[in-house]
Amino acid sequence: MKCKINNLEVFHHRSKLNKTLQKIRSGKLTVGFIGGSITESIGGHNWPETVISWFINTYPNLYLVVENCAIGATASDLAVFRAERDLIDRGCDLVFIEYAVNDSGLVTELRNRTMEGLVRKIFNKGGSDVVFIYTFGHGMYTKMMAGQIPSPIAEFEIIAEHYCIGSVWAGLWALNEVRSGKMRWEVWLPDRMSVHPSHMGSFSYAQSVIKFLEKELIETPSEKQISTGDCLPRALNSKNWEHAYLLPFSEIDTDGPWSTQRWATCNWIDQVLATSAPGAKLRFKFKGRGLSLGFDFGKFSSEFKYKIDESKPIVEKRPRYEWCPDEGLFSISNLIDDLDSKEHKFELEVIHTGNAAYGTNFRLALIGIIP
């Protein structure tokens, strides 16, 4: 089935959802969702809710387990480090990935490395079926109206074609409905950023996903099979983040008042290494070419300066947008991804910038290594 506007296609049916079909027949299916605020379960009205209802009503005897681990304001760079805990270890059979909007904030090379790394990690370690979902951000409007594909979607489609991943351009489906008079723009996207859909907008996104699922699971499933494990095709980008891993806090040395705490204010964070003291320091060694740090971040967070090996100290300046909360935002800083793959030394010092609007909370949630 194809639905076109200016020759753009909503659906790409590339491979059979073989594992999903098998699990439906067995009576138990675990479905995972990962993406940004358009997909997260907070609010209870985003598109996954309608898709979940479709599964329940279409297969009334199915025991359905849902793992919606989408987090607002996050992209595939953080998702790579969360994949094991939040998708793979929870046994997801079918995973919907929605990052076309949030990954537009990443530079091209980074988003290609992280998205392909996420896909390869899921296929290699989890063996799940995967479907790409592309929603809508206002920055896509001009290209779409001109019959062109926005850059993140075009790049993800190259990955999808290489790995035989089906995709649904839900944002195009909704735009089609606006253009045909079935839905008003302000009903679809009432927020001033033209990103977050209303209940009706989310329902529209879900309808496109359901159309895709009806064909693949009920009507005429695709014949091709997704290749996983040892049959996975060669990587498109040799520097993808497939093997990215987390360094445990136990390998960190600290100076000053630090504590490791179980974290309850953000359910996607297990523990934080925390301090509120400017001048507190930490250091560790890692082997790899890249390093990312994840935080419980907000307007009351401190900043930090760091150095790798014998380089000059660099002061990190994380953006604090108008919508940034005081705390509780799971944020990531990708510090470097072009080192020699050998052992390196990392040193960090907590600083206060002098801005009276900022606080001194420093809450480190993860240390991500790219080998």
N, C-alpha and C positions, 0 to 999 in steps of 0.2 A: 504494500500500500504506500502511495506517495502523495503528499500534500504539498503543493508548491505555491510560492509567491515570488515572482521575478526569478523563476527557475531555482529557487532555494528549496531544499527538501527537509521536511520535518523528521522523517523516519529513515533510518538505515538499518536494515535487517541483515546482519552479517553472519551470524552463527546461531546454532541451536542452544537454547538454555537447558542443556542436557542435565546438569546436576539438579536444577530446579525441578524439572519434570520428574526425575527419579525420586526426589524428596517428597513431591506432592503425592506420587503413587504410594510411597511408604507411609504417608500419613503425618509427617512432621517436616516443617520447613522453617529455617531461620533466615530472615531477611534483614540486611544491614543497609543503613543510609549514612553517607558521610558527605559533608559539604558545609555551607555557610548558613546564615540566618534564614535564608529562603527555605531551607530544608530542616532546620532544627525543630525539635518537638515542643519547645517552649511556646505556649500560646494555644497549642492543640488544634490549629486550623491549617497548618501548612500542607502542601501537596502530599507528603507521605501518608497523612491520616486518611485521605480518600483512597489511596492505593491500598493501604492496609485493610480498609473496609471492603474493597473489591475482592481481595484474597479471601477474607472471612466469608463473604456472601457467595462467592463463586465456588468455594470448596468448604462447605459447612462441616465436613468431618475432619478437616485438616487442623492439626495442632500447630498454630502459627506462633513463632517466637520473633519478636521485633527488637533489633538493636539499632536504634537511631542515635548515632554518636556525632551528628552534625553540631558545629559550634559557630555561632555568629562571629563575623569579622576574622575568620581564619581561612587559610588557603591550603593548597596541597603540600606546601613545605612543612607545615606542622603535621598534616595528615600522615606523611611518611613515617614519622616517629610514633604515631598513635596506632598505626595499623595493627600491630600484633595484639596489643591490649584490648582495643575496642572493636575489632572486627575478626581477626584471624583466631585468636584464643577463644572467642565466643562462638566459634563454629558457624559463621555465616555461610549460607549456601548460595545466596544471591545478594550482590552488593550494587547499590545505585550510587554513583559518584557524581556530585554536582559542584563543580568549581569554576565554571567558565566565567562567572561574574567576579568572584574574589581573586582568581588568579590573574585577572587583568591588571592587578596592582603589582604583579611580579614582572621582572624583566624576562624577555623571551627565553633566553638560555636557561634561567633558573626554573621557570615553570615547565619547560620541557624535561629537564632533569628530574624534577620532583614528581611530575605526573607519571612519567614512564616508570620511575622508581616505585611509586605507589602501586601501579598496575602489576609490575613484575613481582613485587613482594606478595601481593594478594594471590597471584597465580601460582607462584612457587611454594609459598608456605600454607596457603589456605585452599587452593584449588577451587575457588568459588567462581560462579558465573558473575559477570560484570556487565553493567549497562551504564553508559554515559548519559547524563541528563544536562542539557544546556538551558538555563533560564535566561533572564533578561536584565541587563543594566543599561541605563540611559546612554552610556558611551557607545553602545552597539547600534543605536537607532539610525544614524546617518548611513552606515554601511549597509544595513539590512534594507533600508528603503531604496537604496541604489542597486539592490540585487547582489550585494557582496557579503562575504562571510567575515565577521569580526575575527581579529587575529587569534585570540585564545581558542575559539571554536575551530578555526581552520587548522591550528596546530594539533588540537586534541583529535580531530578527525584523521590526521595522519597517523597518530598513535592507534586510534581505533581500527583503522584499515589494516595496519601492520599486525595487530593482535586479534583481529576478527571480533571486535567488540561492537555490539549493537549500540545505537545512539538515538536519542529522542531530543529534538530541538523544541522543547516546551515553550520557550520564549517566542519562537516563530509561530507556533500554533496559536498562542494567545494574540499575537499581533495580527494574524490572519482574522481572528474573531473580531478585533477592533475594526479592521479594514472592511469587513463584510457587514458591519453594523450589529453584530451579535452581542457586543460588549463595549461599553464606553471606556475610554482611556483612564479617566479619573476613577472608574470603578475597578479597573484592573490594577492600577498603580497609584494609590491615593497619596503616598508619601512624596515629599518634595524632591527626594533624590531619584524618584522613578525607578526604584529597585525592589522595594518590599511590596508584594501583592496583597490585596485584600482577601477576604474569605473567597470571594468569587474568582479572583485572579488565581489563587492557589488551586481552586477547583478546576479551573481551565487547564493549568499545568498538569494536574492529575489525570484529566481526561485524555491528554495526549499519551501519557505513560500507560494508561489502561488500554488504549487502542493498540499500542505496541505489544503489550502482554497478551492481549486477546489473540493476536495473530501468532505469536511465538509459542503460546502454551495451549491454545485451543484450536485455532483454525488450520493454518498451514505452517508449522514450525520450519525454520531454516534447516538446511541439510548440513551445512558446514559445522565442524566441531571446533570449539575453542581449544587451543593447545596450552597445556600447563606442565609444570614440573620439568622433566628432562626434555620434553618436546617443545618447550617455549622457544619461539624464534629468536634469532640474534637481536641484541638491543639496537635500537636506532641511534641512541646517544650513549656512547661508551662511558660517559661520566654521569649516567643516571644514578639516583640515590637508592637503588634496590637494596644495597647492603648497609644502609644507614642504621645505626644502633645507638642505644642509650648508655652513657657512662654512669655507674652508680655513685651516689653521694659519698659512699664509704671510701672512694678513692680521692677525695678532696681534702686538702689541708687548709685550715682557716686560722686567721688572726683576728681577735676581737670577739664581741658578743654574738655568737651565732647559735641557732638551734635548728634541728630537723624536726618538723612537725607534720602529723597527719593533717590533711587540709580538707575542711568541710565547706568552705565558701564557694568552691568551684568543683563540682562532682567529677570533672574530667581530669583533675589533678590528684594524684595519690598523696604525695608529700611535697613540702617545700623546704628548702634550706633558706632560713630567714634571718634577717637582722634589720634594725632600724637605726644603725649607728654609722654616720658618715666616717669614712676612714677604715671601716672593717674591710678585711682582705681575704681572698681565697686564691688557691693555686692548685693546679693539677697537671698531669702529663697525659697526652693522648697520642695515638698513632693513626694518622690519616691525613687526607688532603683538605678536609673541611671541618668546620665547627659551627654549631648553632646552639643558642641558649633560649629556653622557653621560660616564661614568667607568668605569675599572677600579677597583672599590670593594671595601672589606672592613673588618674590625675595625681594621686597622692604618692606615687612611686618615686623613689630616688632615681638618679642616673648612675652610670658607672663608667670608669675608664679601664682599659685593658691593654695588654701587650702580649704578643705571641713570640716566643723565643727572645731575640735581642732587638726586636723592632721598637720604634718609638711608641709611647702610649697613645691610644686613640680614645677619644671621648665619644661614647654612644649618645645619640640624640634621637630618642624614639618619638614619633609623632603623637601628639595628644589632641585628637580632633575634638570638635565641639560635642560629639556624641559619646566621647570616651567616658566611661564611668569612673568613680573615685577609686574603685578596685574591682577585681573579679573578672578582668578580661584576660583570657588565655592568649598571650602574645608571644611571637617568636622573633628573635634577632639572628639573621644569618650573617655571621661575622666574616667568614672566609670560606672559599671553596677552590682554591688554586695553589695550595701548598704542595711540597714534595710529600709523597706518602711514606713518611718516616715518623719517628717520635718527635713530638714538639712539647714545649713548655708554655702553659697559659697562666697568666696572672691577672687578677681583677681587683679593683678597689671601688668601694661604694662612695659616691660623691653626692653632694647637694649642690644644685646649680646656682643657688642664691635667689631663684624665682620664688617669691612668697606664696605663689599658688601651688607649688609642688610640695610633696611630703618627702619623707626619708625611708619609706617602706621599700625593702628589697626582698623579693620573694622568688627565688630561683626554683622553677618547677621541673626542668629537665636540662640535661647536657647531651646534645646530639652530635655524634661523630659520623663523618662521611669518609669511609676508608678509600 
